[in-house]
Amino acid sequence: MKLLTQWLLSAAALLLVAYLYSGVEVRSFSAALIAAFVIGLFNAVLRPVLVVLTLPVTIVTVGLFLFVINALMFWAAAGVLDGFYVRGFGAALLGSLLYSALGLVIESALGGLFTKQ
């Protein structure tokens, strides 16, 4: 139940990012649902590989390169989907920062609602 709720709220967060920032465009709630799923899938599968491959750069930049990896995942999801558009890498960087911040809020709120017993 928590996973389904988190997915729905992540899609709503993606719509909020598109509303707040003109560099990100989401055509509909169904497109936001699919985009949230694909972003989550990319973050679960591709992101760990990229983090390991770019570990030296991440160490040199004191972890700031992880923002670039997040932006690449956000931008890649927009590249493979219809109905979800990002206008360039800068827009992907800012959009992923907003989306990540909203994701942290969602995760902390759901942590209080769905406590382990």
JORA-V568558 format. One record per residue. N is the residue number from 0. PSI is psi in whole degrees, -180 to 180 (NA if undefined). OMEGA is omega in radians with two decimals (* if undefined). BURIAL is 1 if it has 16 or more other ideal C-beta (glycine too) atoms within 10 Angstrom, else 0. Layout:
# JORA-V568558
n=N psi=PSI omega=OMEGA burial=BURIAL
n=N psi=PSI omega=OMEGA burial=BURIAL
This chain:
# JORA-V568558
n=0 psi=-39 omega=-3.14 burial=0
n=1 psi=-40 omega=-3.12 burial=0
n=2 psi=-43 omega=3.11 burial=0
n=3 psi=-43 omega=3.11 burial=0
n=4 psi=-42 omega=3.13 burial=0
n=5 psi=-39 omega=3.11 burial=1
n=6 psi=-46 omega=3.13 burial=0
n=7 psi=-42 omega=3.12 burial=0
n=8 psi=-32 omega=3.07 burial=1
n=9 psi=-38 omega=3.07 burial=1
n=10 psi=-41 omega=3.08 burial=1
n=11 psi=-37 omega=3.10 burial=1
n=12 psi=-38 omega=3.10 burial=1
n=13 psi=-39 omega=3.06 burial=1
n=14 psi=-38 omega=3.11 burial=1
n=15 psi=-40 omega=3.08 burial=0
n=16 psi=-44 omega=3.13 burial=1
n=17 psi=-33 omega=3.12 burial=1
n=18 psi=-40 omega=-3.08 burial=0
n=19 psi=-29 omega=-3.02 burial=0
n=20 psi=124 omega=-3.06 burial=1
n=21 psi=-10 omega=3.13 burial=0
n=22 psi=-12 omega=3.12 burial=1
n=23 psi=134 omega=-3.13 burial=1
n=24 psi=131 omega=3.07 burial=1
n=25 psi=125 omega=-3.03 burial=1
n=26 psi=-35 omega=-3.07 burial=0
n=27 psi=172 omega=3.11 burial=0
n=28 psi=-35 omega=3.10 burial=0
n=29 psi=-37 omega=3.05 burial=0
n=30 psi=-36 omega=3.10 burial=1
n=31 psi=-38 omega=3.09 burial=1
n=32 psi=-46 omega=-3.14 burial=1
n=33 psi=-42 omega=-3.14 burial=1
n=34 psi=-42 omega=3.11 burial=1
n=35 psi=-39 omega=3.10 burial=1
n=36 psi=-46 omega=-3.11 burial=0
n=37 psi=-40 omega=3.09 burial=1
n=38 psi=-44 omega=3.09 burial=1
n=39 psi=-40 omega=3.11 burial=1
n=40 psi=-45 omega=3.10 burial=0
n=41 psi=-41 omega=3.13 burial=1
n=42 psi=-29 omega=3.14 burial=1
n=43 psi=-32 omega=-3.03 burial=0
n=44 psi=-54 omega=-3.04 burial=0
n=45 psi=-39 omega=-3.05 burial=0
n=46 psi=-46 omega=3.13 burial=1
n=47 psi=-36 omega=3.11 burial=0
n=48 psi=-45 omega=3.13 burial=0
n=49 psi=-36 omega=3.12 burial=1
n=50 psi=-42 omega=3.13 burial=0
n=51 psi=-43 omega=-3.11 burial=0
n=52 psi=-30 omega=-3.09 burial=0
n=53 psi=20 omega=-3.11 burial=0
n=54 psi=-43 omega=3.10 burial=0
n=55 psi=-42 omega=3.12 burial=0
n=56 psi=-39 omega=3.13 burial=0
n=57 psi=-39 omega=3.12 burial=1
n=58 psi=-44 omega=-3.13 burial=0
n=59 psi=-38 omega=-3.12 burial=0
n=60 psi=11 omega=3.12 burial=0
n=61 psi=42 omega=3.06 burial=0
n=62 psi=-8 omega=-3.11 burial=0
n=63 psi=-23 omega=3.13 burial=0
n=64 psi=-18 omega=3.08 burial=1
n=65 psi=-29 omega=3.04 burial=0
n=66 psi=-37 omega=3.11 burial=0
n=67 psi=-42 omega=3.12 burial=1
n=68 psi=-43 omega=3.08 burial=1
n=69 psi=-42 omega=3.13 burial=1
n=70 psi=-39 omega=3.11 burial=1
n=71 psi=-39 omega=3.10 burial=1
n=72 psi=-42 omega=3.12 burial=1
n=73 psi=-46 omega=-3.13 burial=1
n=74 psi=-39 omega=3.13 burial=1
n=75 psi=-40 omega=3.10 burial=1
n=76 psi=-41 omega=3.11 burial=1
n=77 psi=-31 omega=-3.13 burial=1
n=78 psi=-28 omega=-3.09 burial=0
n=79 psi=-4 omega=-3.07 burial=0
n=80 psi=149 omega=2.95 burial=1
n=81 psi=142 omega=3.13 burial=0
n=82 psi=-4 omega=3.10 burial=0
n=83 psi=116 omega=-3.03 burial=1
n=84 psi=142 omega=3.07 burial=1
n=85 psi=129 omega=-3.08 burial=1
n=86 psi=75 omega=3.05 burial=0
n=87 psi=173 omega=-3.08 burial=0
n=88 psi=-39 omega=3.11 burial=0
n=89 psi=-42 omega=3.09 burial=0
n=90 psi=-37 omega=3.10 burial=1
n=91 psi=-39 omega=3.14 burial=1
n=92 psi=-50 omega=3.13 burial=1
n=93 psi=-41 omega=3.12 burial=1
n=94 psi=-41 omega=3.13 burial=1
n=95 psi=-33 omega=3.07 burial=1
n=96 psi=-45 omega=3.11 burial=1
n=97 psi=-44 omega=-3.12 burial=1
n=98 psi=-40 omega=3.10 burial=1
n=99 psi=-41 omega=3.11 burial=1
n=100 psi=-43 omega=3.09 burial=0
n=101 psi=-36 omega=3.09 burial=1
n=102 psi=-38 omega=3.08 burial=1
n=103 psi=-40 omega=3.11 burial=0
n=104 psi=-44 omega=3.13 burial=0
n=105 psi=-46 omega=-3.11 burial=1
n=106 psi=-42 omega=3.14 burial=0
n=107 psi=-37 omega=3.10 burial=0
n=108 psi=-42 omega=3.14 burial=0
n=109 psi=-29 omega=3.08 burial=1
n=110 psi=-35 omega=3.09 burial=0
n=111 psi=-32 omega=-3.12 burial=0
n=112 psi=-42 omega=-3.08 burial=0
n=113 psi=72 omega=3.14 burial=0
n=114 psi=146 omega=3.10 burial=0
n=115 psi=140 omega=-3.11 burial=0
n=116 psi=NA omega=* burial=0
